[in-house]
């Protein structure tokens, strides 16, 4: 066990072609927090492979940023 309080995950099809019938730009992002406090997000992104990967990464990090901001600066267990 790594002892992490939160986990982030990203999967999808960045291209250059469809994969198993899934369109290029289809991306799932997920955040797993303590106590089963989980969130998922389906995105349909445009652009080339590099752009899709960049936006997917920025999006999952933004999910984490928003979750951390929900705490309003108060001490929390985990998040």
PAZAPA-4460 file (N, C-alpha, C; in steps of 0.05 Angstrom, whole numbers, plus 32768, in hexadecimal, padded with zeros to 4 digits):
% residues 79
    n_x    n_y    n_z   ca_x   ca_y   ca_z    c_x    c_y    c_z   seq   type   mol
   8011   7FE8   8000   8000   8000   8000   8012   8019   8000     1      X     A
   8009   802C   7FF1   8018   8045   7FEF   8010   805A   8004     2      X     A
   7FFA   8056   8011   7FF1   8069   8026   7FE7   8083   801B     3      X     A
   7FDE   8084   8002   7FD4   809C   7FF6   7FB8   80A3   8000     4      X     A
   7FB2   80BC   8002   7F97   80C5   8009   7F84   80C8   7FF2     5      X     A
   7F90   80CB   7FDA   7F7F   80CF   7FC2   7F8D   80C1   7FAA     6      X     A
   7F7D   80B8   7F98   7F87   80AC   7F7F   7F7A   80BA   7F67     7      X     A
   7F8A   80BD   7F52   7F80   80C9   7F39   7F84   80B5   7F23     8      X     A
   7F72   80B4   7F10   7F75   80A2   7EF9   7F6A   80AE   7EE0     9      X     A
   7F76   80A8   7ECA   7F6D   80B1   7EB0   7F70   809A   7E9C    10      X     A
   7F5B   8096   7E8C   7F5C   8082   7E77   7F4B   808B   7E5F    11      X     A
   7F52   8081   7E48   7F42   8089   7E31   7F51   8084   7E17    12      X     A
   7F48   8091   7E02   7F53   808E   7DE7   7F5D   80A9   7DDE    13      X     A
   7F78   80AC   7DDD   7F84   80C5   7DD4   7F8B   80C5   7DB6    14      X     A
   7F87   80AE   7DAA   7F8B   80AD   7D8D   7FA6   80A0   7D86    15      X     A
   7FAB   809E   7D6D   7FA0   80AD   7D57   7F86   80A1   7D4B    16      X     A
   7F7F   8088   7D53   7F67   807C   7D48   7F55   8072   7D5E    17      X     A
   7F3C   806B   7D57   7F29   805F   7D6A   7F35   8046   7D76    18      X     A
   7F2C   803F   7D8E   7F35   8027   7D9B   7F1D   8017   7DA5    19      X     A
   7F1A   7FFF   7D9D   7F03   7FEE   7DA5   7EE9   7FFC   7DA2    20      X     A
   7EE6   800B   7D8D   7ECD   8019   7D87   7EC9   8033   7D96    21      X     A
   7EDD   803C   7DA6   7EDB   8054   7DB6   7EE8   806B   7DA6    22      X     A
   7EDB   8081   7DA4   7EE5   8098   7D95   7EFD   80A5   7DA1    23      X     A
   7F0F   80AF   7D90   7F26   80BE   7D99   7F1C   80D6   7DA9    24      X     A
   7F29   80DB   7DC0   7F21   80F2   7DD1   7F0F   80EA   7DE7    25      X     A
   7F06   80D1   7DE8   7EF5   80C8   7DFE   7F07   80C1   7E16    26      X     A
   7F04   80CF   7E2C   7F16   80CC   7E43   7F05   80CC   7E5D    27      X     A
   7F0C   80B9   7E6F   7F01   80B8   7E8A   7F16   80C1   7E9D    28      X     A
   7F0F   80D2   7EB0   7F20   80DA   7EC6   7F13   80D2   7EE0    29      X     A
   7F23   80CB   7EF4   7F17   80C2   7F0E   7F28   80CC   7F25    30      X     A
   7F1B   80D2   7F3B   7F28   80DA   7F54   7F1C   80C8   7F69    31      X     A
   7F2D   80BB   7F79   7F24   80AA   7F8F   7F2F   80B6   7FA9    32      X     A
   7F1C   80BD   7FBA   7F24   80C9   7FD4   7F1E   80B6   7FEB    33      X     A
   7F24   80BF   8003   7F20   80AE   801A   7F03   80A8   801F    34      X     A
   7EFD   8091   802A   7EE2   808A   8031   7ED0   8085   8019    35      X     A
   7EDB   807F   8002   7ECA   807A   7FEA   7EC0   8093   7FDD    36      X     A
   7ECC   80AA   7FE3   7EC5   80C4   7FD8   7ED1   80C6   7FBC    37      X     A
   7EC3   80BA   7FA8   7ECE   80B8   7F8D   7EBF   80C9   7F79    38      X     A
   7ECC   80D0   7F64   7EC0   80E1   7F4F   7ECB   80D8   7F34    39      X     A
   7EB9   80D6   7F20   7EC2   80D0   7F05   7EB8   80E5   7EF2    40      X     A
   7EC5   80E7   7EDB   7EBE   80FB   7EC7   7EC4   80F0   7EAB    41      X     A
   7EB0   80F1   7E9A   7EB3   80E9   7E7E   7EB7   8102   7E6D    42      X     A
   7ECC   8102   7E5D   7ED1   8119   7E4C   7ED4   8110   7E2F    43      X     A
   7ECC   8122   7E1D   7ED0   811D   7E00   7EE1   8135   7DF6    44      X     A
   7EFB   812F   7DF3   7F0E   8144   7DED   7F15   8144   7DD0    45      X     A
   7F1C   815C   7DC6   7F25   815F   7DAA   7F43   8164   7DA8    46      X     A
   7F4D   8162   7D90   7F69   8168   7D8C   7F79   814F   7D86    47      X     A
   7F93   8153   7D83   7FA4   813C   7D7E   7FAB   812D   7D97    48      X     A
   7FBA   8118   7D95   7FC0   8106   7DAB   7FCD   8116   7DC3    49      X     A
   7FE0   8127   7DBD   7FED   8136   7DD3   7FDA   8149   7DE1    50      X     A
   7FC9   8156   7DD2   7FB6   8169   7DDE   7FA2   815A   7DEF    51      X     A
   7F98   8143   7DE6   7F85   8133   7DF6   7F92   812B   7E10    52      X     A
   7FAB   8122   7E0F   7FB9   8119   7E27   7FBD   8131   7E3A    53      X     A
   7FC4   8148   7E30   7FC8   8160   7E40   7FAE   8168   7E4E    54      X     A
   7F99   816A   7E3F   7F7F   8173   7E4B   7F75   815E   7E5F    55      X     A
   7F78   8145   7E5A   7F70   8130   7E6D   7F7F   8132   7E87    56      X     A
   7F99   8137   7E85   7FAA   813A   7E9D   7FA2   8153   7EAD    57      X     A
   7F9F   8169   7E9F   7F96   8182   7EAC   7F7B   817E   7EB9    58      X     A
   7F69   8170   7EAC   7F4E   816D   7EB7   7F4E   815C   7ED0    59      X     A
   7F5D   8146   7ED1   7F5D   8136   7EEA   7F6B   8145   7F00    60      X     A
   7F7F   8154   7EFA   7F8C   8165   7F0F   7F79   817B   7F19    61      X     A
   7F69   8185   7F07   7F55   8199   7F0F   7F40   818D   7F21    62      X     A
   7F38   8174   7F1C   7F26   8166   7F2E   7F31   8164   7F4A    63      X     A
   7F4B   815E   7F4C   7F58   815D   7F66   7F59   8179   7F73    64      X     A
   7F60   818D   7F63   7F61   81A9   7F6E   7F46   81B1   7F79    65      X     A
   7F31   81AC   7F6A   7F16   81B3   7F74   7F0E   81A4   7F8D    66      X     A
   7F15   818B   7F8E   7F0F   817B   7FA6   7F1E   8187   7FBF    67      X     A
   7F37   818E   7FBB   7F47   8199   7FD1   7F3B   81B4   7FDA    68      X     A
   7F32   81C4   7FC7   7F27   81DE   7FCD   7F0C   81DC   7FDC    69      X     A
   7EFE   81C6   7FD8   7EE4   81C2   7FE7   7EE9   81C2   8005    70      X     A
   7F01   81BB   800D   7F07   81BA   802A   7F08   81D5   8037    71      X     A
   7F0A   81EB   8027   7F0A   8206   8032   7F20   820C   8046    72      X     A
   7F36   81FD   8044   7F4D   8202   8056   7F4B   81F5   8071    73      X     A
   7F35   81E6   8076   7F32   81DA   8090   7F41   81BF   8090    74      X     A
   7F4A   81B7   80A7   7F57   819D   80AA   7F43   8187   80A4    75      X     A
   7F4C   8173   8094   7F3B   815D   808D   7F4B   8143   8090    76      X     A
   7F3C   812E   8093   7F48   8114   8092   7F4A   810C   8075    77      X     A
   7F62   8107   806A   7F65   8101   804E   7F61   811B   803E    78      X     A
   7F4B   811D   8030   7F44   8135   8021   7F30   8145   8030    79      X     A
***
